[in-house]
Amino acid sequence: MDARNPLRDPRDRRLPRVPDPCALVVFGVTGDLARKKLIPAIYDLGNRGLLPPGFVLLGFARRDWGDGDFEQVAREAAEAHSRTEFREDVWRRVADCIKFLPGSFDDDNAFDALDRTLDELEDSHGIGGNAAFYLSIPPVAFPVVLKQLARTGMADSSQRGGWRRVVVEKPFGHDLSSSKELNSLVDSVFGPTDVFRIDHYLGKETVQNLLALRFANTLFEPVWNSNYVDSVQITMAEDGGIEGRAAFYDSTGAARDVLQNHLLQLLALTAMEEPVSFDSEALRIEKHKILKAISLPEDIEASTVRGQYEQGWLAGARVHGYLDEKGIAADSTTESYAAVRLGVETRRWAGVPFYLRTGKRLPRRVTEIAVIFKRAPHLPFAKTDTTELGNNQLVVRVQPDEGVTLRFGSKAPGSAMEIREVSMDFLYGAAFTESSPEAYERLLLDVLLGDKTLFPDHEEVEASWTVIDPLEEFWQSRKPERYRAGEWGPRAADKMLARDGRTWRRP
């Protein structure tokens, strides 16, 4: 049996591993990300028995708080946003591991105090020098925090007798040049193997299921190529607006915020070749090959669309336009919608267009990958209206209704041989008794375990920027198209596909 957990049989590989005793330091612990995602994820890990003995959550922020003040804030966050049922006995165990340190990022004394606190935790909690630092802060603050960690030696595993890791939130720079500078800095402070660049989409269960769907079944992989696939559509739609993030969003836009990371990572997982194993290095190699093989359209103007939402109606309520949002300049040209046609120059995908789109204030919140197959070359059914019978589709729904849908033709009831489209659905919630862990829950656990399988490395990040930078340069002097809130984006996006003889799939 496992000495750390007497109920755990180490021979049972189905059970998640428990990390070694350690501390998790969260910089910017008072922000939305920490309150809505990180603290609830820590509570959920505790509820599932996956926090190690001696675990400590160390919050660091510019607040005049003590441990008790932070504990109350953390409790409210866990009660409001945790995935699992809130239980007082579980919270008491988690609360005993919570500490808070006030300070600003340029305050040497505060970082010296953090260094001493981690040393003290080796004796009081037995963390053995193990600590992860989560940068839940604006990217502009990354350099000053990293330099403080370097100055104090807190980032040096060789000095501390245990492991030291850092978690970096997106965006990883704002273009290729800044991304390289950030990667160089973070890799110089921490070793490359100790840097975890977090893309929470890769922690979602259905994203990982895409690999299982392809490589654990002989049904799909033989037709997963240009001989049978007409096109691929990857959609991330949000019904919300910028939600109080005007300063960040207006300087970033939809392409940098979502297309550069989430959607290109989903493209890579969809198009990659089978890895030799399901470990971080093997996956990285195959994803990187695809990202390097992406080709931009020859006519960027005809094959890309930027949009900005105007006032409209959503869920029966009128919503503001982008330019009317608080903190947005009246002449802003930042896009809230982006769509692009990309190619993948490999033998498997030659000639297959990949259509990517993302937008805010769209009719519903949904993320999906739709593999659209070619039509049958001949239909011998006289009663079938070929204009109504669409292409076969395999749709992987990433959120919110996680699952897979297969659309195909079937005979309609009656004496005539008439073919109609039908759907076969697989729903995660209906097929499995256990609920899926939230993405941050899975990824935080992997950070503490040192498992980088679901984390993109710097080469993937830089390859993604080589796709986005030319688009941003082309768009710089052009105004975005307009679309009403509650619509599926600008009409120009529909025309973009119409020129190719295709239409957007309606999620």
Secondary structure, DSSP 4 states (H G I P E B T S, - for coil): -BTTBTT--TT-TTSPPPPPS-EEEEETTTSHHIIIIIHHHHHHHHHTT-SPTT-EEEEEESS---HHHHHHHHHHHHHHH-SSPP-HHHHHHHHTTEEEEE--TT-HHHHHHHHHHHHHHHHHT--TT-EEEEE-S-GGGHHHHHHHHHHHTTT-HHHHTS-EEEEEESP--SSHHHHHHHHHHHHHHS-GGGEEEE-GGGGSHHHHHHHHHHHS-TTTGGG-STTTEEEEEEEEE-SS--TT-HHHHHTTHHIIIIIIIIIHHHHHHHHPPPPSSSSHHHHHHHHHHHHHHEE--SSHHHHEEEEEEESEEETTEEE--GGGSTT--TT----SEEEEEEEE-STTTTT--EEEEEESS-SS-EEEEEEEEPPPS----TT--TTTS---EEEEEEESS-EEEEEEEEEPSSSS--EEEEEEEEEHHHH-SSPPPPHHHHHHHHHHHT--TTS--HHHHHHHHHHHHHHHHHHTTSPPEEEETTSSS-HHHHHHHHTTT------
